[in-house]
Amino acid sequence: MELVVPDMTCGGCANAIARAVAGLDPVATLDIDVSIKIVKIASTLPPTRLIEAIEAAGFHPSVRN
């Protein structure tokens, strides 16, 4: 799954997103690029649960088309 997170502006934001995902799925793999505001997640969980976790961390992700 690829997400665009427009309000991810720094490494601290990336860390907060990584912690939010790890809280749900500790074995998920993430590839986060702050410069283009993209988060790629490989997880067996439903995308909606991961998006909700990132939203609960204070961010506004949307699925990248």
N, CA, C and O atoms as a CHARMM CRD file, in Angstrom:
* protein
*
  260
    1    1 MET  N      0.84800  -1.16700   0.00000 PROA 1      0.00000
    2    1 MET  CA     0.00000   0.00000   0.00000 PROA 1      0.00000
    3    1 MET  C      0.89400   1.23000   0.00000 PROA 1      0.00000
    4    1 MET  O      1.89200   1.27900   0.71900 PROA 1      0.00000
    5    2 GLU  N      0.53800   2.21400  -0.80000 PROA 2      0.00000
    6    2 GLU  CA     1.25000   3.48400  -0.81500 PROA 2      0.00000
    7    2 GLU  C      0.30700   4.58200  -0.37100 PROA 2      0.00000
    8    2 GLU  O     -0.81900   4.70600  -0.85100 PROA 2      0.00000
    9    3 LEU  N      0.81000   5.37700   0.56600 PROA 3      0.00000
   10    3 LEU  CA     0.02600   6.49400   1.07200 PROA 3      0.00000
   11    3 LEU  C      0.74800   7.80500   0.81500 PROA 3      0.00000
   12    3 LEU  O      1.97600   7.87100   0.86100 PROA 3      0.00000
   13    4 VAL  N     -0.01900   8.83700   0.54600 PROA 4      0.00000
   14    4 VAL  CA     0.49100  10.19900   0.51000 PROA 4      0.00000
   15    4 VAL  C      0.10600  10.81900   1.85000 PROA 4      0.00000
   16    4 VAL  O     -1.05400  10.77500   2.26000 PROA 4      0.00000
   17    5 VAL  N      1.09900  11.39500   2.52400 PROA 5      0.00000
   18    5 VAL  CA     0.84900  12.01900   3.82600 PROA 5      0.00000
   19    5 VAL  C      1.34000  13.47200   3.74100 PROA 5      0.00000
   20    5 VAL  O      2.48900  13.75900   4.07700 PROA 5      0.00000
   21    6 PRO  N      0.46900  14.38500   3.29300 PROA 6      0.00000
   22    6 PRO  CA     0.90900  15.75500   3.02500 PROA 6      0.00000
   23    6 PRO  C      1.42800  16.50800   4.24800 PROA 6      0.00000
   24    6 PRO  O      2.21900  17.44000   4.11200 PROA 6      0.00000
   25    7 ASP  N      0.99100  16.11300   5.43100 PROA 7      0.00000
   26    7 ASP  CA     1.45200  16.82100   6.62600 PROA 7      0.00000
   27    7 ASP  C      2.63600  16.12200   7.31500 PROA 7      0.00000
   28    7 ASP  O      2.94300  16.42400   8.46800 PROA 7      0.00000
   29    8 MET  N      3.29200  15.20000   6.62300 PROA 8      0.00000
   30    8 MET  CA     4.52700  14.58500   7.10900 PROA 8      0.00000
   31    8 MET  C      5.67000  15.47500   6.62200 PROA 8      0.00000
   32    8 MET  O      5.98200  15.49400   5.43100 PROA 8      0.00000
   33    9 THR  N      6.28700  16.20300   7.53400 PROA 9      0.00000
   34    9 THR  CA     7.26100  17.21400   7.12700 PROA 9      0.00000
   35    9 THR  C      8.68700  16.96100   7.60100 PROA 9      0.00000
   36    9 THR  O      9.60500  17.66800   7.18500 PROA 9      0.00000
   37   10 CYS  N      8.89200  15.96300   8.46500 PROA 10     0.00000
   38   10 CYS  CA    10.24000  15.78200   9.01600 PROA 10     0.00000
   39   10 CYS  C     10.44000  14.33300   9.46900 PROA 10     0.00000
   40   10 CYS  O      9.52700  13.51000   9.41400 PROA 10     0.00000
   41   11 GLY  N     11.65500  14.05600   9.91200 PROA 11     0.00000
   42   11 GLY  CA    11.96800  12.72900  10.41400 PROA 11     0.00000
   43   11 GLY  C     11.15600  12.36500  11.64000 PROA 11     0.00000
   44   11 GLY  O     10.82400  11.19600  11.84000 PROA 11     0.00000
   45   12 GLY  N     10.83500  13.34500  12.45800 PROA 12     0.00000
   46   12 GLY  CA    10.00100  13.08300  13.63400 PROA 12     0.00000
   47   12 GLY  C      8.61400  12.60300  13.23100 PROA 12     0.00000
   48   12 GLY  O      8.04700  11.71000  13.86100 PROA 12     0.00000
   49   13 CYS  N      8.07700  13.20300  12.17800 PROA 13     0.00000
   50   13 CYS  CA     6.78100  12.77000  11.65100 PROA 13     0.00000
   51   13 CYS  C      6.87600  11.32900  11.15400 PROA 13     0.00000
   52   13 CYS  O      6.00400  10.50600  11.43400 PROA 13     0.00000
   53   14 ALA  N      7.94700  11.03400  10.41300 PROA 14     0.00000
   54   14 ALA  CA     8.14100   9.68300   9.89200 PROA 14     0.00000
   55   14 ALA  C      8.23400   8.67900  11.03600 PROA 14     0.00000
   56   14 ALA  O      7.67100   7.58700  10.95200 PROA 14     0.00000
   57   15 ASN  N      8.93800   9.04100  12.09500 PROA 15     0.00000
   58   15 ASN  CA     9.05300   8.14900  13.25600 PROA 15     0.00000
   59   15 ASN  C      7.70200   7.93100  13.92000 PROA 15     0.00000
   60   15 ASN  O      7.39200   6.81500  14.33700 PROA 15     0.00000
   61   16 ALA  N      6.89700   8.97900  14.02300 PROA 16     0.00000
   62   16 ALA  CA     5.56800   8.85400  14.63700 PROA 16     0.00000
   63   16 ALA  C      4.68500   7.92400  13.80400 PROA 16     0.00000
   64   16 ALA  O      3.93800   7.11700  14.35800 PROA 16     0.00000
   65   17 ILE  N      4.76900   8.03200  12.49500 PROA 17     0.00000
   66   17 ILE  CA     3.99400   7.15600  11.61200 PROA 17     0.00000
   67   17 ILE  C      4.48300   5.71800  11.75800 PROA 17     0.00000
   68   17 ILE  O      3.67600   4.79300  11.84100 PROA 17     0.00000
   69   18 ALA  N      5.79300   5.53000  11.78900 PROA 18     0.00000
   70   18 ALA  CA     6.34900   4.18100  11.94200 PROA 18     0.00000
   71   18 ALA  C      5.90600   3.56400  13.26300 PROA 18     0.00000
   72   18 ALA  O      5.57200   2.38000  13.30300 PROA 18     0.00000
   73   19 ARG  N      5.89500   4.34100  14.34400 PROA 19     0.00000
   74   19 ARG  CA     5.44200   3.83000  15.64700 PROA 19     0.00000
   75   19 ARG  C      3.95900   3.46800  15.61300 PROA 19     0.00000
   76   19 ARG  O      3.54600   2.46900  16.20200 PROA 19     0.00000
   77   20 ALA  N      3.16600   4.27800  14.92600 PROA 20     0.00000
   78   20 ALA  CA     1.72000   4.00900  14.83600 PROA 20     0.00000
   79   20 ALA  C      1.46900   2.68900  14.11000 PROA 20     0.00000
   80   20 ALA  O      0.63000   1.89300  14.53300 PROA 20     0.00000
   81   21 VAL  N      2.19200   2.46100  13.02600 PROA 21     0.00000
   82   21 VAL  CA     2.02600   1.21500  12.26500 PROA 21     0.00000
   83   21 VAL  C      2.54700   0.03500  13.08100 PROA 21     0.00000
   84   21 VAL  O      1.89900  -1.01000  13.14600 PROA 21     0.00000
   85   22 ALA  N      3.71100   0.19800  13.69900 PROA 22     0.00000
   86   22 ALA  CA     4.30000  -0.88900  14.49400 PROA 22     0.00000
   87   22 ALA  C      3.41800  -1.25500  15.68100 PROA 22     0.00000
   88   22 ALA  O      3.43800  -2.40000  16.13300 PROA 22     0.00000
   89   23 GLY  N      2.65300  -0.31100  16.18500 PROA 23     0.00000
   90   23 GLY  CA     1.74100  -0.59700  17.28100 PROA 23     0.00000
   91   23 GLY  C      0.65000  -1.57700  16.88700 PROA 23     0.00000
   92   23 GLY  O      0.12700  -2.30300  17.73300 PROA 23     0.00000
   93   24 LEU  N      0.30800  -1.60100  15.61800 PROA 24     0.00000
   94   24 LEU  CA    -0.70100  -2.53500  15.10900 PROA 24     0.00000
   95   24 LEU  C     -0.07000  -3.79800  14.53800 PROA 24     0.00000
   96   24 LEU  O     -0.56100  -4.90500  14.75700 PROA 24     0.00000
   97   25 ASP  N      1.01900  -3.61900  13.80800 PROA 25     0.00000
   98   25 ASP  CA     1.65900  -4.73900  13.12100 PROA 25     0.00000
   99   25 ASP  C      3.17900  -4.61400  13.26500 PROA 25     0.00000
  100   25 ASP  O      3.83400  -3.96700  12.44800 PROA 25     0.00000
  101   26 PRO  N      3.73000  -5.23600  14.30400 PROA 26     0.00000
  102   26 PRO  CA     5.17000  -5.10600  14.56100 PROA 26     0.00000
  103   26 PRO  C      6.06200  -5.67000  13.45500 PROA 26     0.00000
  104   26 PRO  O      7.24500  -5.33500  13.39400 PROA 26     0.00000
  105   27 VAL  N      5.52200  -6.51500  12.58400 PROA 27     0.00000
  106   27 VAL  CA     6.34000  -7.08100  11.51000 PROA 27     0.00000
  107   27 VAL  C      6.10600  -6.40800  10.14800 PROA 27     0.00000
  108   27 VAL  O      6.64900  -6.84700   9.13400 PROA 27     0.00000
  109   28 ALA  N      5.30800  -5.35800  10.13200 PROA 28     0.00000
  110   28 ALA  CA     5.09300  -4.61500   8.88800 PROA 28     0.00000
  111   28 ALA  C      6.40900  -3.98300   8.45400 PROA 28     0.00000
  112   28 ALA  O      7.23800  -3.60400   9.28200 PROA 28     0.00000
  113   29 THR  N      6.58500  -3.87600   7.14100 PROA 29     0.00000
  114   29 THR  CA     7.75900  -3.17300   6.63300 PROA 29     0.00000
  115   29 THR  C      7.30900  -1.83700   6.05300 PROA 29     0.00000
  116   29 THR  O      6.27500  -1.73300   5.39300 PROA 29     0.00000
  117   30 LEU  N      8.12000  -0.82700   6.32300 PROA 30     0.00000
  118   30 LEU  CA     7.80600   0.51900   5.85900 PROA 30     0.00000
  119   30 LEU  C      8.95300   1.08100   5.05600 PROA 30     0.00000
  120   30 LEU  O     10.12200   0.82200   5.34200 PROA 30     0.00000
  121   31 ASP  N      8.60500   1.85000   4.05100 PROA 31     0.00000
  122   31 ASP  CA     9.56400   2.63200   3.28900 PROA 31     0.00000
  123   31 ASP  C      8.99200   4.04400   3.26800 PROA 31     0.00000
  124   31 ASP  O      7.99600   4.31200   2.59700 PROA 31     0.00000
  125   32 ILE  N      9.63300   4.94200   4.01200 PROA 32     0.00000
  126   32 ILE  CA     9.10500   6.29300   4.18000 PROA 32     0.00000
  127   32 ILE  C     10.04700   7.27800   3.50400 PROA 32     0.00000
  128   32 ILE  O     11.25000   7.27800   3.76400 PROA 32     0.00000
  129   33 ASP  N      9.49000   8.12100   2.63300 PROA 33     0.00000
  130   33 ASP  CA    10.25900   9.17600   1.97500 PROA 33     0.00000
  131   33 ASP  C      9.61400  10.51400   2.31400 PROA 33     0.00000
  132   33 ASP  O      8.60700  10.90500   1.72500 PROA 33     0.00000
  133   34 VAL  N     10.21500  11.20200   3.27200 PROA 34     0.00000
  134   34 VAL  CA     9.66000  12.47600   3.73500 PROA 34     0.00000
  135   34 VAL  C      9.68500  13.52400   2.61700 PROA 34     0.00000
  136   34 VAL  O      8.77800  14.35200   2.52600 PROA 34     0.00000
  137   35 SER  N     10.71400  13.49500   1.77000 PROA 35     0.00000
  138   35 SER  CA    10.85900  14.53600   0.75100 PROA 35     0.00000
  139   35 SER  C      9.70200  14.55300  -0.24600 PROA 35     0.00000
  140   35 SER  O      9.33800  15.61300  -0.75500 PROA 35     0.00000
  141   36 ILE  N      9.11800  13.37600  -0.52800 PROA 36     0.00000
  142   36 ILE  CA     7.97100  13.34000  -1.44800 PROA 36     0.00000
  143   36 ILE  C      6.67400  12.94800  -0.73800 PROA 36     0.00000
  144   36 ILE  O      5.63300  12.75600  -1.36600 PROA 36     0.00000
  145   37 LYS  N      6.76900  12.83300   0.61300 PROA 37     0.00000
  146   37 LYS  CA     5.60000  12.60400   1.47500 PROA 37     0.00000
  147   37 LYS  C      4.87200  11.29500   1.17700 PROA 37     0.00000
  148   37 LYS  O      3.64300  11.23100   1.19500 PROA 37     0.00000
  149   38 ILE  N      5.67100  10.23700   0.89800 PROA 38     0.00000
  150   38 ILE  CA     5.11500   8.92500   0.56400 PROA 38     0.00000
  151   38 ILE  C      5.49300   7.91300   1.64100 PROA 38     0.00000
  152   38 ILE  O      6.63500   7.87000   2.09700 PROA 38     0.00000
  153   39 VAL  N      4.52300   7.10600   2.03600 PROA 39     0.00000
  154   39 VAL  CA     4.75300   5.99900   2.96700 PROA 39     0.00000
  155   39 VAL  C      4.29000   4.72600   2.27100 PROA 39     0.00000
  156   39 VAL  O      3.12500   4.60200   1.89500 PROA 39     0.00000
  157   40 LYS  N      5.21300   3.78200   2.10300 PROA 40     0.00000
  158   40 LYS  CA     4.87300   2.47300   1.53900 PROA 40     0.00000
  159   40 LYS  C      4.85800   1.48100   2.69400 PROA 40     0.00000
  160   40 LYS  O      5.80400   1.41600   3.47900 PROA 40     0.00000
  161   41 ILE  N      3.77900   0.71000   2.79200 PROA 41     0.00000
  162   41 ILE  CA     3.61500  -0.23600   3.89100 PROA 41     0.00000
  163   41 ILE  C      3.30000  -1.61100   3.32800 PROA 41     0.00000
  164   41 ILE  O      2.41700  -1.76500   2.48400 PROA 41     0.00000
  165   42 ALA  N      4.03500  -2.60900   3.80700 PROA 42     0.00000
  166   42 ALA  CA     3.72300  -4.00400   3.50100 PROA 42     0.00000
  167   42 ALA  C      3.26000  -4.64000   4.80200 PROA 42     0.00000
  168   42 ALA  O      4.03100  -4.76300   5.75300 PROA 42     0.00000
  169   43 SER  N      1.99300  -5.04200   4.83600 PROA 43     0.00000
  170   43 SER  CA     1.38200  -5.58600   6.04100 PROA 43     0.00000
  171   43 SER  C      0.26100  -6.53000   5.64900 PROA 43     0.00000
  172   43 SER  O     -0.31000  -6.42200   4.56400 PROA 43     0.00000
  173   44 THR  N     -0.04300  -7.45000   6.54200 PROA 44     0.00000
  174   44 THR  CA    -1.17300  -8.34500   6.30600 PROA 44     0.00000
  175   44 THR  C     -2.47900  -7.76200   6.84300 PROA 44     0.00000
  176   44 THR  O     -3.54800  -8.33600   6.63400 PROA 44     0.00000
  177   45 LEU  N     -2.39600  -6.63700   7.52800 PROA 45     0.00000
  178   45 LEU  CA    -3.60200  -6.00400   8.07500 PROA 45     0.00000
  179   45 LEU  C     -4.37200  -5.25700   6.98500 PROA 45     0.00000
  180   45 LEU  O     -3.79000  -4.85600   5.97700 PROA 45     0.00000
  181   46 PRO  N     -5.66400  -5.07300   7.18000 PROA 46     0.00000
  182   46 PRO  CA    -6.44900  -4.29600   6.21900 PROA 46     0.00000
  183   46 PRO  C     -5.94100  -2.84900   6.16200 PROA 46     0.00000
  184   46 PRO  O     -5.63100  -2.26200   7.19800 PROA 46     0.00000
  185   47 PRO  N     -5.85800  -2.28200   4.97600 PROA 47     0.00000
  186   47 PRO  CA    -5.38100  -0.90000   4.84400 PROA 47     0.00000
  187   47 PRO  C     -6.13000   0.09800   5.71900 PROA 47     0.00000
  188   47 PRO  O     -5.53500   1.04800   6.22800 PROA 47     0.00000
  189   48 THR  N     -7.43500  -0.11300   5.89600 PROA 48     0.00000
  190   48 THR  CA    -8.20600   0.83900   6.69700 PROA 48     0.00000
  191   48 THR  C     -7.69500   0.91900   8.13500 PROA 48     0.00000
  192   48 THR  O     -7.69400   1.99600   8.73200 PROA 48     0.00000
  193   49 ARG  N     -7.26700  -0.20100   8.68800 PROA 49     0.00000
  194   49 ARG  CA    -6.74800  -0.19100  10.06600 PROA 49     0.00000
  195   49 ARG  C     -5.45100   0.58400  10.15300 PROA 49     0.00000
  196   49 ARG  O     -5.22600   1.31600  11.11700 PROA 49     0.00000
  197   50 LEU  N     -4.59300   0.43100   9.15200 PROA 50     0.00000
  198   50 LEU  CA    -3.32600   1.15800   9.15000 PROA 50     0.00000
  199   50 LEU  C     -3.56000   2.65200   8.97600 PROA 50     0.00000
  200   50 LEU  O     -2.92300   3.46700   9.64300 PROA 50     0.00000
  201   51 ILE  N     -4.46600   3.00800   8.08600 PROA 51     0.00000
  202   51 ILE  CA    -4.79600   4.41900   7.86700 PROA 51     0.00000
  203   51 ILE  C     -5.36100   5.02700   9.14600 PROA 51     0.00000
  204   51 ILE  O     -4.99600   6.14300   9.51500 PROA 51     0.00000
  205   52 GLU  N     -6.24300   4.30700   9.81800 PROA 52     0.00000
  206   52 GLU  CA    -6.81000   4.80600  11.07500 PROA 52     0.00000
  207   52 GLU  C     -5.73100   5.02400  12.13200 PROA 52     0.00000
  208   52 GLU  O     -5.79700   5.99600  12.88400 PROA 52     0.00000
  209   53 ALA  N     -4.74800   4.14400  12.20100 PROA 53     0.00000
  210   53 ALA  CA    -3.66000   4.28700  13.16800 PROA 53     0.00000
  211   53 ALA  C     -2.82700   5.52900  12.86400 PROA 53     0.00000
  212   53 ALA  O     -2.41800   6.24600  13.77700 PROA 53     0.00000
  213   54 ILE  N     -2.57900   5.77900  11.58900 PROA 54     0.00000
  214   54 ILE  CA    -1.80600   6.96200  11.20100 PROA 54     0.00000
  215   54 ILE  C     -2.61000   8.22700  11.47600 PROA 54     0.00000
  216   54 ILE  O     -2.05600   9.23800  11.90800 PROA 54     0.00000
  217   55 GLU  N     -3.90000   8.17100  11.22700 PROA 55     0.00000
  218   55 GLU  CA    -4.76500   9.31700  11.54100 PROA 55     0.00000
  219   55 GLU  C     -4.78800   9.58100  13.04400 PROA 55     0.00000
  220   55 GLU  O     -4.76600  10.73400  13.47500 PROA 55     0.00000
  221   56 ALA  N     -4.83100   8.51900  13.83600 PROA 56     0.00000
  222   56 ALA  CA    -4.83400   8.68000  15.29400 PROA 56     0.00000
  223   56 ALA  C     -3.52900   9.31300  15.78400 PROA 56     0.00000
  224   56 ALA  O     -3.50000   9.92700  16.85100 PROA 56     0.00000
  225   57 ALA  N     -2.45500   9.16600  15.01100 PROA 57     0.00000
  226   57 ALA  CA    -1.17500   9.78700  15.35100 PROA 57     0.00000
  227   57 ALA  C     -1.13600  11.25700  14.93200 PROA 57     0.00000
  228   57 ALA  O     -0.15100  11.95000  15.18600 PROA 57     0.00000
  229   58 GLY  N     -2.21200  11.73400  14.29000 PROA 58     0.00000
  230   58 GLY  CA    -2.31400  13.15200  13.95800 PROA 58     0.00000
  231   58 GLY  C     -2.03900  13.51500  12.50600 PROA 58     0.00000
  232   58 GLY  O     -1.85500  14.68900  12.18800 PROA 58     0.00000
  233   59 PHE  N     -2.01100  12.52600  11.62700 PROA 59     0.00000
  234   59 PHE  CA    -1.70300  12.78400  10.22100 PROA 59     0.00000
  235   59 PHE  C     -2.92500  12.52500   9.34700 PROA 59     0.00000
  236   59 PHE  O     -3.91500  11.94900   9.79900 PROA 59     0.00000
  237   60 HSD  N     -2.84400  12.95300   8.10100 PROA 60     0.00000
  238   60 HSD  CA    -3.97600  12.85300   7.17300 PROA 60     0.00000
  239   60 HSD  C     -3.55100  12.12600   5.89500 PROA 60     0.00000
  240   60 HSD  O     -3.34800  12.75100   4.85400 PROA 60     0.00000
  241   61 PRO  N     -3.41900  10.78300   5.98600 PROA 61     0.00000
  242   61 PRO  CA    -2.98400  10.02600   4.81800 PROA 61     0.00000
  243   61 PRO  C     -4.11300   9.77600   3.82300 PROA 61     0.00000
  244   61 PRO  O     -5.29000   9.74500   4.17900 PROA 61     0.00000
  245   62 SER  N     -3.71900   9.60200   2.58000 PROA 62     0.00000
  246   62 SER  CA    -4.66400   9.15700   1.55800 PROA 62     0.00000
  247   62 SER  C     -3.93500   8.13400   0.68800 PROA 62     0.00000
  248   62 SER  O     -2.71400   8.19100   0.53900 PROA 62     0.00000
  249   63 VAL  N     -4.69100   7.20500   0.11900 PROA 63     0.00000
  250   63 VAL  CA    -4.11000   6.16800  -0.71900 PROA 63     0.00000
  251   63 VAL  C     -3.62000   6.79500  -2.01400 PROA 63     0.00000
  252   63 VAL  O     -4.32400   7.57000  -2.66100 PROA 63     0.00000
  253   64 ARG  N     -2.39000   6.43800  -2.37200 PROA 64     0.00000
  254   64 ARG  CA    -1.80300   6.96900  -3.60000 PROA 64     0.00000
  255   64 ARG  C     -2.32700   6.16900  -4.78600 PROA 64     0.00000
  256   64 ARG  O     -2.30200   4.93800  -4.77200 PROA 64     0.00000
  257   65 ASN  N     -2.79800   6.86600  -5.80500 PROA 65     0.00000
  258   65 ASN  CA    -3.31300   6.19700  -7.00500 PROA 65     0.00000
  259   65 ASN  C     -2.21700   5.88300  -7.98200 PROA 65     0.00000
  260   65 ASN  O     -2.48000   5.32000  -9.04500 PROA 65     0.00000
